[in-house]
Amino acid sequence: MNTTIENNQQFTVVSESSKACTAHNEANKAMIDMGLEFPWKPSDRIITQELNEAKANEARALRAKQESIVATEVSAVNPTNVPVRVESVYSGSSNWSSGHHSGWKMIIGSGYGSDANKTWMAIGEGTRLCITAKQLEKAKAKIAQVAAVNAAEAARRNAKQTVEQRTAAFINANPAFCALVGHTSFNSGETVSWGSGRNTRYSYQTAFLVNEDGSVKIGGETFTVAQWTEIYNLRAAQAEAMKALKASFATATISPAS
């Protein structure tokens, strides 16, 4: 440990925090007053580190306060609570740790990849985090845009869930009919794809779903349960007739040509 003199007082320089040094000096005050021990003082490295930490804490506190103010203002134009967050913008590098802080941006919406429904806009005044009246109007429009897409998607999901539930209930109540037509689970009929580019493959599904009026869609056609029953009974009868016809050909005696 090194020593230093400040204001005619000699200190022992240690790699301890200011708080630890203060605690040590208070605990050993009697020895220090008698000159039997020098008080502790943190090294320049520790002092610089503490100053940097204090500045960082002050910056974090200021950002939290500014973000709270921005959040309060934005909430007034965000009735559907679209996710909104603030991020720092850095120039000179894509890596925030080596770039130069140049401003702020607001991310509106959420999601990742193809499911993303979000947009962004610059806010603040340079490096000062805030939202101006003009920026707030722009945010309001963007929030409404994202909210509209979210609402449409939610409606689509709810409608699909409703028809799935309705079809499931129908299947449970009509096992004989489902056995007749050969469909025992909901199918939206939507084409399923996998892969990409030239390797994309498609599976064309046969729809089986129940409409609100009780009619049933199979493939691309919609009829009542009674009508579908007639159709499938006719198909079965035709299949049996064809089978009988083919069987008669096999047993028929072929007369020699005259």
ABEGO torsion letter per residue (X at the ends): XBBBBBGGBBBBBBBBBAAAAAAAAAAAAAAAAAGABBBBBBBAAAAAAAAAAAAAAAAAAAAAAAAAAAAAAAAAABAAGBBBBBBBBBBGBABAAABBBAEBBBBBEBEBEAABBBBBBBBEBEABBBBBAAAAAAAAAAAAAAAAAAAAAAAAAAAAAAAAAAAAAAAAABAAAAAAAGBABBBAGBBBBBEBEAABBBBBBBBBBBBAAGBBBBEABBBBAAAAAAAAAAAAAAAAAAAAAAAAAAABBBBBBX
